[in-house]
Amino acid sequence: MLENYPFLILFIGIATVIGMIIFLKINAFLALITAAIVVSLLGPESVMNPETGETVNRIKRVAIAFGNSVSGIGIVIALAAIIGKCMMDSGAADRIVRAFLKTLGEKNASFALMGSGFVLAVPVFFDTVFYLLIPLARSLYRSTKKNYLMYIMAIAAGGAITHTLVPPTPGPLFMADNLGVDLGKMIFVGALVALPAAFAGIFYAMFANRVMNIPMREVAEHKDPDPLEEHELPSLTISLMPIVLPVLMITTNTLVNSMLASGVGPQSLLEKISPFTSIIGDANFALLIATAIALGILYHQRKMTLLKLGASVENALMSGGVIILITAGGGAFGKMLTVAQIGPAIQNMFSTAESEAAGLSFLFLGFGIAALLKVAQGSSTVAMITTSAMLAAMQVTPQMLGFDPVYLATAIGAGSLIGSWMNDSGFWIFCKMSGLTEAEALKSWTPLLIVLGFTSLATTVLLSIVWPMT
């Protein structure tokens, strides 16, 4: 009985999260913190904090775990929220979209919309990306008189996939931090897994567009904004800087560390530049530089007063603050599962399995749990946070998996796409902003995300076998 006690705690913890969110309609932050406290109370006795020497009781260790989670992801999420807001208000996001359309042409407008969503959803939340791009889809329909469903599904495909796989959006960022994955590696592999899924989404959108002839309808409560003039937009190079520069800074540090670890390249030079790249490649510093650039673009383009610029930052931080609380709550929940000895109990289950089979089983486990949580409570971010916290509590190592834990993160992200329906805010954004009925959204949006999720899982499994990175 005692050997199954950790599984009982795990079940109670999951039931607490899902029960409070689904049945009691409690905010995800309160549900996760409550579950963390419940799991902590059911776990082992209080322990001594080795850093301070003081005894930490069952409640205080939840607060400490919450603080540790904030230290890992809080600054990055707050800065990413500011960058997204500035790119929207300055016209930088608009410039990127127009560049895609100009390059690919009206014939390939669906690929241009998908590419725009794919790039913009890295620093900008999905709902904001969809708000930005939906007027373009409507404008394209007015000129072509066809393919409206394909256009809006293309936006959804590009935006949804990077939102769940590529940092610094909160879900992927937390998974990388929680599973001990290098952030540069998470960006690279996340984008690598996301790309074929996005194209699969486009092809499904083309199929759905042929099967369902859905016209564009007026949306009474939403007026399409007037498009900005060309001279009101920053240049493409400037517009891309808040996205490209931090990615380059982070991946440069990842590359230098990887070359040092593997003994490849000029080791003496790498050792000299390593302290420098470790600073500029730190996600907090890289996003701070990107934030300064984004603020500078907004200030220059809109000729804002410093007071208005400050108000814009405050608005961005209000939305980012909610995400930080939910994410850190998930981190505290995961840490309490670790304290409750879930890890050793799970390891015993896989102790007799073959390494490759055990590794793949973890991929399917992460995918399945994330999908279950997504169906149950609707939020991909909460599904990613909760699932990665649970698997981190299992103390999964690269040796156990047979491949890098980054693939565990992408499998969880893939699962968090599955089963979007009427409890998902993304479902309603897609439905109401597009002028679709609920039935039309269930027939288009929900299957689209299933295609994205399973394609991402298939790519993850394939990469874990052919390029394990261990």
Secondary structure as UniProt FT lines:
FT   HELIX           2..4
FT   HELIX           5..18
FT   HELIX           19..23
FT   HELIX           28..42
FT   STRAND          47..48
FT   TURN            50..52
FT   STRAND          55..56
FT   TURN            58..59
FT   HELIX           60..90
FT   HELIX           92..104
FT   HELIX           106..108
FT   HELIX           109..120
FT   TURN            121..123
FT   HELIX           126..144
FT   HELIX           148..165
FT   TURN            167..168
FT   HELIX           170..178
FT   TURN            179..180
FT   HELIX           183..211
FT   TURN            220..221
FT   HELIX           230..232
FT   HELIX           236..262
FT   HELIX           267..280
FT   HELIX           283..302
FT   HELIX           306..339
FT   TURN            340..341
FT   HELIX           342..349
FT   TURN            350..352
FT   HELIX           355..377
FT   HELIX           380..393
FT   TURN            394..395
FT   HELIX           398..401
FT   HELIX           406..415
FT   TURN            416..419
FT   TURN            422..423
FT   HELIX           425..434
FT   HELIX           438..466
//
